[in-house]
Amino acid sequence: MKNKIFFCICTKNRKLKLFKNLISLRNLKDYLKYDIEIILVSNDKSNYVDFLKRFKNKLKIDFYKETFSGVVFPRNKILKILRKKNFDYAAFIDDDCIVDRDWLNSMINVLKKNKVDIVTGPQLSKSNNLFLKAIERDFKNGSKIKWASTNNVFFKSSVIRNNLTFSNKLNETGGEDQLFFLSLFKIGKTFYWNSHAPVYEFRDQKRENLRWFIKRNLRYGTSAVIIYKSLYGNIVGYFVLFIKLINDLKRLAVCMIKSLFFSKKNFYLFIMYKMRVIGLLIGLLGFQIKEY
């Protein structure tokens, strides 16, 4: 019997990128070896009838609308749908990415071989812009990490057999996926970093500038306050945030020293950690940076 797999995608006003995303999924190696279905949730007011007709004989797509705006509501809608389904594996993938052709086989093989619950991998920008490269997550293959992003994550059905949801507190700021997967780690779910299963993010010139880079890293800092207080409560949460602040200050110092050698990348990393430290301090004062 074929493994039942759901690919879960949230989209908002990005039909061209979504089209390329879906084509890349259909072009996965050994696609017909599995029973694959796509859960697609739109968070905009566009009409998708003609768009979906283009995939009528290529992909099995269950299409839904989510009227409440923000990053959290479409993802929680997907969780609600998945929890009513019988399946073996599921994945979250961003609508502005394409997957490597061997992505699916790699994810399944790693998950089975290492007996973990969740496998995640890199999201690599198709642009060579150093602002984007600086924030890409990068670990040694096989690293035991604590959380995943919804841009590239593959998991067993048992992972969502609980009441966890994406937090509404982060609906306008982002970071809801970090909190969700940290919560899964907290209840004992295991993670594996698969550097051989990347997804590739389409170029977006709006993100290739210093202003976006500063705002994004300030936002990472401020949202961390909500994430760790939600995860551990106020007392322990503040202690964890203090440790995080110390670690970010250490990274900031290292990058500042390295930037003296005129490495542009290290200079951007210095800016990145500086903004995250400032963002964390701002967040502790009760301010948030809204992005969505």
Contacts in CASP RR format, 6 or more apart in sequence:
PFRMAT RR
TARGET T0000
AUTHOR 0000-0000-0000
METHOD contacts of the structure
MODEL  1
MKNKIFFCICTKNRKLKLFKNLISLRNLKDYLKYDIEIILVSNDKSNYVD
FLKRFKNKLKIDFYKETFSGVVFPRNKILKILRKKNFDYAAFIDDDCIVD
RDWLNSMINVLKKNKVDIVTGPQLSKSNNLFLKAIERDFKNGSKIKWAST
NNVFFKSSVIRNNLTFSNKLNETGGEDQLFFLSLFKIGKTFYWNSHAPVY
EFRDQKRENLRWFIKRNLRYGTSAVIIYKSLYGNIVGYFVLFIKLINDLK
RLAVCMIKSLFFSKKNFYLFIMYKMRVIGLLIGLLGFQIKEY
2 33 0 8 1.000
2 34 0 8 1.000
2 35 0 8 1.000
3 34 0 8 1.000
3 35 0 8 1.000
3 88 0 8 1.000
3 89 0 8 1.000
3 108 0 8 1.000
4 34 0 8 1.000
4 35 0 8 1.000
4 37 0 8 1.000
4 86 0 8 1.000
4 87 0 8 1.000
4 88 0 8 1.000
4 89 0 8 1.000
5 34 0 8 1.000
5 35 0 8 1.000
5 36 0 8 1.000
5 37 0 8 1.000
5 87 0 8 1.000
5 88 0 8 1.000
5 89 0 8 1.000
5 90 0 8 1.000
5 91 0 8 1.000
5 104 0 8 1.000
6 36 0 8 1.000
6 37 0 8 1.000
6 38 0 8 1.000
6 39 0 8 1.000
6 82 0 8 1.000
6 85 0 8 1.000
6 87 0 8 1.000
6 89 0 8 1.000
6 90 0 8 1.000
6 91 0 8 1.000
7 25 0 8 1.000
7 36 0 8 1.000
7 37 0 8 1.000
7 38 0 8 1.000
7 39 0 8 1.000
7 90 0 8 1.000
7 91 0 8 1.000
7 93 0 8 1.000
8 38 0 8 1.000
8 39 0 8 1.000
8 41 0 8 1.000
8 78 0 8 1.000
8 82 0 8 1.000
8 90 0 8 1.000
8 91 0 8 1.000
8 92 0 8 1.000
8 93 0 8 1.000
9 18 0 8 1.000
9 21 0 8 1.000
9 38 0 8 1.000
9 39 0 8 1.000
9 40 0 8 1.000
9 41 0 8 1.000
9 92 0 8 1.000
9 93 0 8 1.000
9 94 0 8 1.000
9 95 0 8 1.000
10 41 0 8 1.000
10 43 0 8 1.000
10 66 0 8 1.000
10 71 0 8 1.000
10 74 0 8 1.000
10 75 0 8 1.000
10 78 0 8 1.000
10 94 0 8 1.000
10 95 0 8 1.000
10 150 0 8 1.000
11 18 0 8 1.000
11 40 0 8 1.000
11 41 0 8 1.000
11 42 0 8 1.000
11 43 0 8 1.000
11 44 0 8 1.000
11 95 0 8 1.000
12 42 0 8 1.000
12 43 0 8 1.000
12 44 0 8 1.000
12 74 0 8 1.000
12 95 0 8 1.000
13 44 0 8 1.000
13 46 0 8 1.000
14 95 0 8 1.000
14 96 0 8 1.000
15 46 0 8 1.000
15 48 0 8 1.000
15 51 0 8 1.000
17 95 0 8 1.000
17 96 0 8 1.000
17 202 0 8 1.000
18 51 0 8 1.000
18 95 0 8 1.000
18 96 0 8 1.000
19 51 0 8 1.000
19 54 0 8 1.000
20 98 0 8 1.000
20 202 0 8 1.000
21 93 0 8 1.000
21 94 0 8 1.000
21 95 0 8 1.000
21 96 0 8 1.000
21 97 0 8 1.000
21 98 0 8 1.000
21 99 0 8 1.000
22 38 0 8 1.000
22 55 0 8 1.000
22 59 0 8 1.000
22 61 0 8 1.000
23 98 0 8 1.000
24 98 0 8 1.000
24 99 0 8 1.000
25 31 0 8 1.000
25 36 0 8 1.000
25 38 0 8 1.000
25 59 0 8 1.000
25 93 0 8 1.000
25 99 0 8 1.000
26 55 0 8 1.000
26 58 0 8 1.000
26 59 0 8 1.000
27 101 0 8 1.000
28 99 0 8 1.000
28 101 0 8 1.000
28 103 0 8 1.000
28 104 0 8 1.000
28 105 0 8 1.000
29 101 0 8 1.000
29 102 0 8 1.000
29 104 0 8 1.000
29 105 0 8 1.000
30 104 0 8 1.000
30 105 0 8 1.000
31 104 0 8 1.000
34 104 0 8 1.000
36 59 0 8 1.000
36 60 0 8 1.000
37 60 0 8 1.000
37 61 0 8 1.000
37 62 0 8 1.000
38 59 0 8 1.000
38 60 0 8 1.000
38 61 0 8 1.000
38 62 0 8 1.000
39 62 0 8 1.000
39 64 0 8 1.000
39 78 0 8 1.000
39 81 0 8 1.000
39 82 0 8 1.000
40 61 0 8 1.000
40 62 0 8 1.000
40 63 0 8 1.000
40 64 0 8 1.000
41 63 0 8 1.000
41 64 0 8 1.000
41 65 0 8 1.000
41 66 0 8 1.000
41 74 0 8 1.000
41 75 0 8 1.000
41 77 0 8 1.000
41 78 0 8 1.000
42 48 0 8 1.000
42 63 0 8 1.000
42 64 0 8 1.000
42 65 0 8 1.000
42 66 0 8 1.000
42 74 0 8 1.000
43 66 0 8 1.000
43 69 0 8 1.000
43 70 0 8 1.000
43 73 0 8 1.000
43 74 0 8 1.000
48 63 0 8 1.000
52 61 0 8 1.000
52 63 0 8 1.000
55 61 0 8 1.000
62 81 0 8 1.000
64 77 0 8 1.000
64 81 0 8 1.000
66 73 0 8 1.000
66 74 0 8 1.000
66 77 0 8 1.000
70 171 0 8 1.000
70 172 0 8 1.000
70 292 0 8 1.000
71 166 0 8 1.000
71 170 0 8 1.000
71 171 0 8 1.000
71 174 0 8 1.000
71 176 0 8 1.000
71 292 0 8 1.000
72 166 0 8 1.000
72 167 0 8 1.000
72 168 0 8 1.000
72 170 0 8 1.000
72 171 0 8 1.000
72 176 0 8 1.000
73 171 0 8 1.000
75 92 0 8 1.000
75 150 0 8 1.000
75 166 0 8 1.000
75 176 0 8 1.000
75 177 0 8 1.000
76 165 0 8 1.000
76 166 0 8 1.000
78 92 0 8 1.000
79 160 0 8 1.000
79 165 0 8 1.000
79 166 0 8 1.000
82 90 0 8 1.000
82 157 0 8 1.000
82 160 0 8 1.000
83 160 0 8 1.000
83 161 0 8 1.000
86 157 0 8 1.000
87 157 0 8 1.000
88 156 0 8 1.000
88 157 0 8 1.000
89 107 0 8 1.000
89 108 0 8 1.000
89 111 0 8 1.000
89 154 0 8 1.000
89 155 0 8 1.000
89 156 0 8 1.000
89 157 0 8 1.000
90 154 0 8 1.000
90 155 0 8 1.000
90 157 0 8 1.000
90 160 0 8 1.000
91 107 0 8 1.000
91 153 0 8 1.000
91 154 0 8 1.000
91 155 0 8 1.000
92 150 0 8 1.000
92 151 0 8 1.000
92 152 0 8 1.000
92 153 0 8 1.000
92 177 0 8 1.000
93 99 0 8 1.000
93 150 0 8 1.000
93 151 0 8 1.000
93 152 0 8 1.000
93 199 0 8 1.000
94 123 0 8 1.000
94 150 0 8 1.000
94 151 0 8 1.000
94 152 0 8 1.000
94 199 0 8 1.000
94 201 0 8 1.000
96 201 0 8 1.000
96 202 0 8 1.000
96 204 0 8 1.000
97 123 0 8 1.000
97 151 0 8 1.000
97 152 0 8 1.000
97 199 0 8 1.000
97 200 0 8 1.000
97 201 0 8 1.000
97 202 0 8 1.000
98 199 0 8 1.000
98 200 0 8 1.000
98 202 0 8 1.000
99 199 0 8 1.000
99 200 0 8 1.000
100 106 0 8 1.000
100 197 0 8 1.000
100 198 0 8 1.000
100 199 0 8 1.000
100 200 0 8 1.000
102 196 0 8 1.000
102 197 0 8 1.000
103 197 0 8 1.000
103 198 0 8 1.000
103 199 0 8 1.000
106 194 0 8 1.000
106 196 0 8 1.000
106 197 0 8 1.000
107 119 0 8 1.000
107 154 0 8 1.000
107 194 0 8 1.000
107 197 0 8 1.000
108 154 0 8 1.000
110 116 0 8 1.000
110 119 0 8 1.000
110 192 0 8 1.000
110 194 0 8 1.000
110 196 0 8 1.000
110 197 0 8 1.000
111 119 0 8 1.000
111 154 0 8 1.000
111 155 0 8 1.000
111 156 0 8 1.000
111 192 0 8 1.000
114 142 0 8 1.000
114 192 0 8 1.000
116 190 0 8 1.000
116 191 0 8 1.000
116 192 0 8 1.000
117 155 0 8 1.000
117 156 0 8 1.000
117 158 0 8 1.000
117 159 0 8 1.000
117 184 0 8 1.000
117 189 0 8 1.000
117 190 0 8 1.000
117 191 0 8 1.000
118 148 0 8 1.000
118 153 0 8 1.000
118 154 0 8 1.000
118 155 0 8 1.000
118 156 0 8 1.000
118 159 0 8 1.000
118 181 0 8 1.000
118 184 0 8 1.000
118 189 0 8 1.000
118 190 0 8 1.000
118 191 0 8 1.000
118 192 0 8 1.000
119 153 0 8 1.000
119 154 0 8 1.000
119 155 0 8 1.000
119 191 0 8 1.000
119 192 0 8 1.000
119 194 0 8 1.000
119 197 0 8 1.000
120 145 0 8 1.000
120 148 0 8 1.000
120 149 0 8 1.000
120 152 0 8 1.000
120 153 0 8 1.000
120 154 0 8 1.000
120 191 0 8 1.000
120 192 0 8 1.000
120 193 0 8 1.000
120 194 0 8 1.000
121 137 0 8 1.000
121 148 0 8 1.000
121 152 0 8 1.000
121 153 0 8 1.000
121 193 0 8 1.000
121 194 0 8 1.000
121 195 0 8 1.000
121 197 0 8 1.000
121 198 0 8 1.000
121 199 0 8 1.000
122 136 0 8 1.000
122 137 0 8 1.000
122 138 0 8 1.000
122 152 0 8 1.000
122 195 0 8 1.000
122 198 0 8 1.000
122 199 0 8 1.000
123 136 0 8 1.000
123 137 0 8 1.000
123 149 0 8 1.000
123 151 0 8 1.000
123 152 0 8 1.000
123 198 0 8 1.000
123 199 0 8 1.000
123 200 0 8 1.000
123 201 0 8 1.000
124 136 0 8 1.000
124 198 0 8 1.000
124 199 0 8 1.000
124 200 0 8 1.000
124 201 0 8 1.000
125 132 0 8 1.000
125 133 0 8 1.000
125 136 0 8 1.000
125 200 0 8 1.000
125 201 0 8 1.000
125 203 0 8 1.000
126 200 0 8 1.000
126 201 0 8 1.000
126 202 0 8 1.000
126 203 0 8 1.000
127 203 0 8 1.000
127 204 0 8 1.000
127 208 0 8 1.000
129 207 0 8 1.000
129 208 0 8 1.000
130 264 0 8 1.000
130 265 0 8 1.000
130 268 0 8 1.000
131 207 0 8 1.000
131 208 0 8 1.000
131 209 0 8 1.000
131 210 0 8 1.000
131 212 0 8 1.000
131 213 0 8 1.000
131 268 0 8 1.000
132 201 0 8 1.000
132 207 0 8 1.000
132 208 0 8 1.000
133 265 0 8 1.000
134 213 0 8 1.000
134 265 0 8 1.000
134 268 0 8 1.000
134 269 0 8 1.000
134 272 0 8 1.000
135 213 0 8 1.000
135 216 0 8 1.000
135 217 0 8 1.000
135 272 0 8 1.000
137 149 0 8 1.000
138 195 0 8 1.000
139 145 0 8 1.000
139 193 0 8 1.000
139 195 0 8 1.000
140 193 0 8 1.000
140 195 0 8 1.000
141 193 0 8 1.000
141 194 0 8 1.000
141 195 0 8 1.000
141 196 0 8 1.000
142 192 0 8 1.000
142 193 0 8 1.000
142 194 0 8 1.000
142 195 0 8 1.000
143 192 0 8 1.000
143 193 0 8 1.000
144 190 0 8 1.000
144 191 0 8 1.000
144 192 0 8 1.000
144 193 0 8 1.000
145 191 0 8 1.000
145 192 0 8 1.000
145 193 0 8 1.000
146 181 0 8 1.000
146 182 0 8 1.000
146 185 0 8 1.000
146 191 0 8 1.000
147 177 0 8 1.000
147 178 0 8 1.000
147 181 0 8 1.000
147 182 0 8 1.000
147 185 0 8 1.000
147 191 0 8 1.000
148 177 0 8 1.000
148 181 0 8 1.000
148 191 0 8 1.000
149 177 0 8 1.000
149 178 0 8 1.000
149 181 0 8 1.000
150 177 0 8 1.000
151 199 0 8 1.000
151 201 0 8 1.000
152 197 0 8 1.000
152 198 0 8 1.000
152 199 0 8 1.000
153 181 0 8 1.000
154 197 0 8 1.000
159 184 0 8 1.000
159 189 0 8 1.000
162 187 0 8 1.000
164 180 0 8 1.000
164 183 0 8 1.000
164 184 0 8 1.000
164 187 0 8 1.000
165 180 0 8 1.000
166 176 0 8 1.000
166 177 0 8 1.000
166 179 0 8 1.000
166 180 0 8 1.000
167 176 0 8 1.000
167 179 0 8 1.000
167 180 0 8 1.000
167 226 0 8 1.000
167 230 0 8 1.000
169 226 0 8 1.000
169 230 0 8 1.000
170 176 0 8 1.000
170 179 0 8 1.000
170 223 0 8 1.000
170 226 0 8 1.000
170 227 0 8 1.000
171 292 0 8 1.000
172 288 0 8 1.000
172 290 0 8 1.000
172 291 0 8 1.000
172 292 0 8 1.000
173 219 0 8 1.000
173 222 0 8 1.000
173 223 0 8 1.000
173 226 0 8 1.000
173 288 0 8 1.000
173 289 0 8 1.000
173 290 0 8 1.000
173 291 0 8 1.000
173 292 0 8 1.000
174 219 0 8 1.000
174 223 0 8 1.000
174 291 0 8 1.000
174 292 0 8 1.000
175 223 0 8 1.000
175 227 0 8 1.000
178 223 0 8 1.000
178 227 0 8 1.000
179 226 0 8 1.000
179 227 0 8 1.000
179 230 0 8 1.000
179 231 0 8 1.000
181 191 0 8 1.000
182 227 0 8 1.000
182 231 0 8 1.000
183 231 0 8 1.000
185 191 0 8 1.000
186 231 0 8 1.000
206 212 0 8 1.000
207 213 0 8 1.000
207 216 0 8 1.000
210 271 0 8 1.000
213 268 0 8 1.000
213 271 0 8 1.000
213 272 0 8 1.000
213 275 0 8 1.000
214 271 0 8 1.000
214 275 0 8 1.000
215 289 0 8 1.000
215 291 0 8 1.000
216 291 0 8 1.000
217 271 0 8 1.000
217 272 0 8 1.000
217 273 0 8 1.000
217 275 0 8 1.000
217 276 0 8 1.000
217 279 0 8 1.000
218 275 0 8 1.000
218 276 0 8 1.000
218 278 0 8 1.000
218 279 0 8 1.000
218 282 0 8 1.000
218 289 0 8 1.000
219 279 0 8 1.000
219 289 0 8 1.000
219 291 0 8 1.000
220 275 0 8 1.000
220 276 0 8 1.000
220 279 0 8 1.000
221 275 0 8 1.000
221 276 0 8 1.000
221 277 0 8 1.000
221 278 0 8 1.000
221 279 0 8 1.000
221 280 0 8 1.000
221 282 0 8 1.000
221 283 0 8 1.000
222 279 0 8 1.000
222 280 0 8 1.000
222 282 0 8 1.000
222 283 0 8 1.000
222 287 0 8 1.000
222 288 0 8 1.000
222 289 0 8 1.000
223 288 0 8 1.000
223 289 0 8 1.000
224 241 0 8 1.000
224 244 0 8 1.000
224 276 0 8 1.000
224 280 0 8 1.000
224 283 0 8 1.000
225 241 0 8 1.000
225 280 0 8 1.000
225 283 0 8 1.000
225 284 0 8 1.000
225 286 0 8 1.000
226 288 0 8 1.000
228 237 0 8 1.000
228 240 0 8 1.000
228 241 0 8 1.000
228 244 0 8 1.000
229 237 0 8 1.000
229 238 0 8 1.000
229 241 0 8 1.000
231 237 0 8 1.000
231 240 0 8 1.000
232 239 0 8 1.000
232 240 0 8 1.000
241 280 0 8 1.000
241 284 0 8 1.000
244 280 0 8 1.000
245 277 0 8 1.000
245 280 0 8 1.000
245 281 0 8 1.000
248 273 0 8 1.000
248 276 0 8 1.000
248 277 0 8 1.000
248 280 0 8 1.000
249 273 0 8 1.000
249 277 0 8 1.000
251 269 0 8 1.000
251 273 0 8 1.000
252 270 0 8 1.000
252 273 0 8 1.000
252 274 0 8 1.000
252 277 0 8 1.000
255 266 0 8 1.000
255 267 0 8 1.000
255 269 0 8 1.000
255 270 0 8 1.000
255 272 0 8 1.000
255 273 0 8 1.000
256 270 0 8 1.000
258 266 0 8 1.000
258 269 0 8 1.000
258 270 0 8 1.000
259 266 0 8 1.000
259 267 0 8 1.000
259 269 0 8 1.000
259 270 0 8 1.000
279 289 0 8 1.000
282 289 0 8 1.000
END
